[in-house]
Amino acid sequence: MENDILSKVIEVEKEIQERLREEKEKAHEWLVGVKKEIERDISLQEEQLRESYTRGREDAKTEAEKEAERIVKDAATLAERYRQISDETLEKIVKKHLVKILPAHSTTSPSAEESSGTIP
């Protein structure tokens, strides 16, 4: 009878150990599956980030090109306006500023007209 009880205890213990081994195996398989799923998710997110970065960079490049084009166009328009200023107008502007730069010129030196030889 004692042998029967001892045999039953040993048998139950073996069953428990077998179930524990099976549960550990299932847990390991589950963890491997979860790890693979997480790795797929991370990979997908990395790809999405790369695509987002590429789109952002391309958008920024396009905007920069548009802005550069606008600046060049504005500069060309301004340059054309400056080209249309007559020599006479430019001469007046330069003389006006020379008087400000060289104040002694206006009181003690001959005028710009006298220096150029236009006044006898």
Order of alpha helices (4+ residues) and beta strands (2+ residues): alpha-alpha-alpha-alpha
